[in-house]
Each structure stands twice: as structure tokens, then as C-alpha cells.
Amino acid sequence: MQTSIYGLTSLLAVLVTVHGPGENPGKSTNRSANQEKPPLALKLPSGFSGTVVAEDLGAPRHIAIMKNGDIYVKLNKLKDGKGIFRLRDTNNDGQIDERVGFGDYPGTGIAIKNDYLYTSSNNSVFRYKLNDKQEVIDVEKPELLVSGLREKDRDKSKSIAIDNQGNLYVNVASDNDPCREPGTGKGMMPCPLVDTAGIWMFKTNVANQKATEGVHYAKGLKNVVGLDWNGKTNTLFVLQHGRGKFDDFYPQYYTPQQSAALPAETMYELHKGDDAGWPYVYYDPFQKKKILAPEYGGDGKKTGGEKAINPVVAFPAHMGPNALLFYTGTAFPEKYRNGAFIAFHGQSQPMKKGYMVGFVPFKNGKPSGPWEIFADNFAGIDLEKPTGPVQHRPCGLAQGPDGSLYVTDDLNGMLVKISYNGAPQGKKSAMTSKNK
């Protein structure tokens, strides 16, 4: 099992080019020089460059890209009354200049499989039929696949993935991190949320499935926002958001510093019937063990969860892994092929790192080295000594038809394209906009 949590790669700072702000749903317009936003100063490995290809998208979450280059973005909040945008570069200049909005529901999940576009609200899953041009045939009449999924006030996004056998996987989160009895530090025994939280499996070709008709594919998962089907292993991989505080009710076992550093955010390879152990155990990245939760008799040292599966990778606490993408292209160097990119939406307090895209190398379907930082500094500020608010938060990932990597920012509404040109980057230098 690969559990390194401090495997960092050396990065070179480059200023990401800012083009085409696109304030309007149709053709983008230009900013005047005094209105232009400062460039996003990403740190990327040598040979990579980044470009902001769209702005003012609202709250873009997950994304899916057609073979023709059209980009479909799911929004967490409605923008101009729409929850999905199709983005298109009509003149092949690398900038989005056409936007078409549809869907009157917010959400996170979106995927393309065969001749359909699949999307989710916070309680349902839909699909849209595509024509020969890979366009949605009828944006007003999606087919309802699943309804009645559990929706609470927090952690309500329904991320989705699709395998090659016509199965749809949907995350259903818990809204109670440690499954405590309200107002106490006592865990519910048994935890009733175990029967609802986790990954549920439905059919892609059956309409009007109820939530209760799905298969509880894997349990013991508090909240999975990032997930992807691995075509090499033919298995589902997921990223779990770890639980919250330990020291509030259990200061005799955990200091505030330990609470901030626990538990690990975890990646699992799932098979039908798996149990990852939540809420009874958590994964401690320092002891490299599954530890019994204090709500269920633990003291920070007692192990537990003998029947629970182990993570394949452990990341620093509270990093908020929001997207997982297995890279299948050939445009990036060999080390990235079939590896996993992760969009981190949060920050590790002990590391003073966050708001980044990470990478885990894979070989023969398994992690083959420590995770590393691939694209850093979305925050736009020094996280060691912050002087202002975070500027960008990576959320969604997708691979373009040319093998480039696209990253959404659901805080400031940007879409960033990261490409490999093979030429090492020099020192930080300003890249000016074509549209000044």
C-alpha cells in the first residue's frame, strides 16, 4: 500500500495565460486593460504550461469532454437559471467563445459514455441522448434514471462514474462526520447512516429507478466526491473525505494539533461488498494503521476494522479530494500514463499546503510511487503566512481529446487547460493576454 503523505515534486512557477473572459453566455468580450484580472501564477513541472480558457462560469464542479472538444460543465449553483454549460471553441484559437446553458438543476456529477451525457442533481441522475455531432438532442427532456437519493444540508453532491458493463455508480454521503448522537461525543451504535452512505450502483439503461432499488456497492465511506472507473483494472477507485474533529470531546486522547492532522484523506479501490470502515475506524497516516474511532471505544492507539479494506493511498488530512481522473492519453510524459490526477479542494493545516492538483503514478493497476504535487498555487496566496482570501479552488478534472488536462475552479469560476510542450520552462515570466 502506498501511503506517503509528503511526496512532493519540484515545480517551476509559470504564469498561466489569461484569455477570453467570456462574461456573456454567447461570444466572449474583451476586458479593458484596467479591468483585466492578474494572471494566475501556477507552479507546474518542467515542460508544462497552463492557460485559462474560460472565466465567469459561476461554480463549475465536475466536467466531461467530447471527442470533438466540446466541454460540458456541471454547476453547483445555477447561473442564468442553468445548471449545465456546453463550452465550445468555434474558431480553434484555444479559447472558449460559445456557451450554451441548459438544465434547471444544480449539482456536481457529469460523465459521457457511448452516446449519452449523464448528469446529476443533488438527489437524482439524468441522461441526455447525443446525436452524430456529439450534441445533446433535446436539452429540455433528459431521461430520469434515478430519483430519491438522500439529500441533506451538507455533503449533498452526487458524484457519478460509469463502467463498461452498463453500471452507474453514485456517491451518497453522510451528513454526520463521526455518526455521533446529537450534542454528545458518543457514537450511534450501530450507526444507521452506514446503511445509506457509500457508493450505490444502478443501471444506465433503466429509466425511473428509485434510490431504494439500487445496489449498495460499497459502504463505510463518509463522503466520496472524486471517483473514476479504471479501465486498466476494471475497478472503481474513489477518494474519501475524512471526518472532522477529535479533540472537542476527547482531549485526553487528541491534542488540537493531532486533530488537525487526522485522519488521512484516502483513496480506495472498490469491489462489490467492500466496507471501508467508517465511522468505526479511521486511517492514521503516521501509524499507517486503521485506528478505532474514539466514539466507539478508541483512544488514538487501538486498532480496529479487521474486515475493513485498506486504502491504496493516503493523503494529508482535510485536503478535500474532489476529483479523480485516470490519465489515458499519450501527450504527457510516460510517467503520467495510466496514473491518477487528484483535484484537492481544501488545505492541510500541518503542511500549509492545499488548493492544488496532485498525481499518483500507477503501474500494473497499482500505485507505484509516492503521490506528488502536479499543479500548485491555485490559492494565489502564501498559505504559510496568508495575507488575503484564497483565490481559486480546484474541483473538477477532465482529459481533452489532445491529451491535455482541464481543471475547474468552483470558487472563481475559471477553467484552466494544462498542456505539455516538451520544452522546459524558464524562470517565472509574464504571459500576456491575446485580448488586451
Buried (B, 14 or more C-beta within 10 A) or exposed (E): EBBBBEBBEEBBBBBBBBBBBBEEBEEBEBBEEEEBBEBBBBBBBBBBBBBBBBBBBBBBBBBBBBEEBBBBBBBBEBBEEBBBBBBBBEEEEBBBBBBBBBBEBBBBBBBBBEEBBBBBBBBBBBBBEBEEEBBBEEBEEBBEBBBEBBBEEEBBBBBBBBBEEEBBBBBBBBBBBBBBEEEEBBBBEEBEBBEBBBBBBBBBEEEEBEBEEBBBBBBBBBBBBBBBBBEEBEBBBBBBBBBBBBBEBBEEBBEEEBBBBBBBBBBBBBEEEBBBBBBBBBBBBEEEBBBBBBBBEBEBEBEBBEEBBBBBBBBBBBBBBBBBBBBEBEBBEEEBBBBBBBBBBBBBBBBEBBBBBBBBBBEEBEBBBBBBBBBBBBBBBEBEEEEEEBBBBBBBBBBBEEBBBBBBBBBBBBBBBBBBEEEEBEEEEEBEBEBE
